Amino acid sequence: MLTCVTYSSDQHSMAKIKENDPAAHLKTVNIQAPNGDWFVFTPDKGRGESKKMSPLLAVGDKHQHHRACDAVIAVLKEKVLWLIFIELKSSTLRNYAGQFQSTRQFTRYLLGLLEEFHEYTFQVEERFILLHTAKTKKILLNKTPSLLISRHKPPSDDPRNPQKEPVTDGVTLYLKQLLL
């Protein structure tokens, strides 16, 4: 059990990923999701003083393993566990690799516990997506694109080189887009 599960398919059809930094330009991204086997947890929120997801992710030390990304969406689809790691950034695209790496290691720890104590394993696919605001606020088209995630950029399974997608604050993305 994770104290920082914020949305699950048994109770929600949409998940809201929030950035807590008051200076951020990209504060919220909505994920529209169908019924199915999925949940979202927010590891950054789980690092707080009152509710710790794990002391391994304690705040305060300057080590890379004490960092976390904004959200992880876990989706069980056709016997494959998809882990979609999401980080929100406002135009400045830096300091995300450690956040992704630390969170990936924490999910691997959780999966290791399942295997060790419950003899349950998953085939796992990972995706790392960095959602960010554009460097310019100039709107090029007055149309809403049919796909908000670019298919010209390949999905990434590398936390040091995530798929980078410009979005606007409050945008709604579809979970199926993140699984392509």
PEMOVEN-V771156 format. One record per residue. RES is the residue in three letters. OMEGA is omega as a letter, one per 20 degrees, with the letter a starting at -180 (NA if undefined). BURIAL is 1 if it has 24 or more other C-alpha atoms within 12 Angstrom, else 0. D_CENTER is the distance of its C-alpha to the mean C-alpha in Angstrom with 2 decimals. Layout:
res->[RES:RES]
omega->[OMEGA:OMEGA]
burial->[BURIAL:BURIAL]
d_center->[D_CENTER:D_CENTER]
This chain:
res->[MET:LEU:THR:CYS:VAL:THR:TYR:SER:SER:ASP:GLN:HIS:SER:MET:ALA:LYS:ILE:LYS:GLU:ASN:ASP:PRO:ALA:ALA:HIS:LEU:LYS:THR:VAL:ASN:ILE:GLN:ALA:PRO:ASN:GLY:ASP:TRP:PHE:VAL:PHE:THR:PRO:ASP:LYS:GLY:ARG:GLY:GLU:SER:LYS:LYS:MET:SER:PRO:LEU:LEU:ALA:VAL:GLY:ASP:LYS:HIS:GLN:HIS:HIS:ARG:ALA:CYS:ASP:ALA:VAL:ILE:ALA:VAL:LEU:LYS:GLU:LYS:VAL:LEU:TRP:LEU:ILE:PHE:ILE:GLU:LEU:LYS:SER:SER:THR:LEU:ARG:ASN:TYR:ALA:GLY:GLN:PHE:GLN:SER:THR:ARG:GLN:PHE:THR:ARG:TYR:LEU:LEU:GLY:LEU:LEU:GLU:GLU:PHE:HIS:GLU:TYR:THR:PHE:GLN:VAL:GLU:GLU:ARG:PHE:ILE:LEU:LEU:HIS:THR:ALA:LYS:THR:LYS:LYS:ILE:LEU:LEU:ASN:LYS:THR:PRO:SER:LEU:LEU:ILE:SER:ARG:HIS:LYS:PRO:PRO:SER:ASP:ASP:PRO:ARG:ASN:PRO:GLN:LYS:GLU:PRO:VAL:THR:ASP:GLY:VAL:THR:LEU:TYR:LEU:LYS:GLN:LEU:LEU:LEU]
omega->[r:r:a:r:a:a:r:a:r:a:a:r:r:r:r:r:a:r:a:a:a:r:a:r:r:a:a:r:r:r:r:a:r:r:a:a:r:r:r:r:a:a:r:r:a:r:a:a:a:a:a:r:r:r:r:a:a:r:r:r:a:r:a:a:r:a:r:r:a:a:r:r:r:a:r:a:r:r:r:r:r:r:a:a:a:r:r:r:r:r:r:a:r:r:r:a:r:r:r:a:r:a:r:r:r:r:r:r:r:r:r:r:r:a:a:a:a:r:r:r:r:r:a:r:a:r:r:a:r:r:a:r:r:r:r:r:a:r:a:a:r:a:r:a:r:r:a:r:a:r:r:r:a:r:a:r:a:a:r:a:a:r:a:a:r:r:r:r:r:a:r:r:r:a:a:r:a:a:a:NA]
burial->[0:0:0:1:1:1:1:1:1:0:0:0:0:1:1:1:1:1:1:0:0:0:0:0:1:1:1:1:1:1:1:1:1:0:0:0:1:1:1:1:1:1:1:1:1:1:1:0:0:0:0:0:1:1:0:1:1:1:1:0:0:0:0:0:1:1:1:1:1:1:1:1:1:1:1:0:0:0:0:0:1:1:1:1:1:1:1:1:1:1:1:0:1:0:0:1:1:1:1:1:1:1:1:1:1:1:1:0:0:0:1:0:0:0:0:0:0:0:0:0:0:0:0:0:1:1:1:1:1:1:1:1:1:0:0:0:0:0:0:0:0:0:0:0:0:0:0:1:1:0:0:0:0:0:1:1:1:1:1:0:0:1:1:1:1:1:1:1:1:0:1:1:1:0:1:0:0:1:1:0]
d_center->[18.06:15.26:16.26:12.86:12.20:12.14:12.45:14.08:16.02:19.29:19.12:16.87:16.62:14.06:10.97:10.76:8.00:10.39:11.33:14.21:16.24:19.25:20.02:16.83:17.61:14.18:13.78:12.25:10.45:11.51:10.46:13.82:14.04:17.33:18.88:17.97:16.37:12.75:11.07:8.05:8.24:7.76:9.11:10.32:12.33:13.62:15.29:17.76:21.45:22.33:19.62:18.45:15.98:17.92:20.50:19.02:16.29:19.04:19.11:22.06:22.51:21.87:20.61:17.44:16.62:16.55:13.31:9.71:6.45:5.66:3.40:3.69:5.81:9.11:11.79:15.36:17.18:20.65:20.54:17.47:14.34:11.36:8.24:5.43:3.31:2.45:5.62:8.43:11.88:15.31:17.46:17.71:15.53:16.05:15.06:11.56:12.76:13.60:10.36:8.69:12.00:12.46:9.38:10.37:13.84:13.20:11.88:14.94:17.06:16.22:17.04:20.12:21.27:21.22:23.23:25.59:26.51:26.02:26.62:23.66:21.66:19.12:18.92:15.34:13.62:10.58:8.79:7.40:7.04:8.36:9.39:12.64:15.98:18.96:21.56:24.13:24.23:26.76:26.14:27.46:27.85:28.55:26.81:23.43:22.11:21.86:18.68:16.25:14.36:17.03:18.40:20.41:17.62:16.95:13.58:12.82:12.69:13.53:11.40:14.39:14.48:11.23:11.82:12.53:12.96:15.02:14.53:16.51:15.77:15.55:14.87:14.23:12.50:13.35:11.36:14.14:13.52:10.17:12.24:15.13]
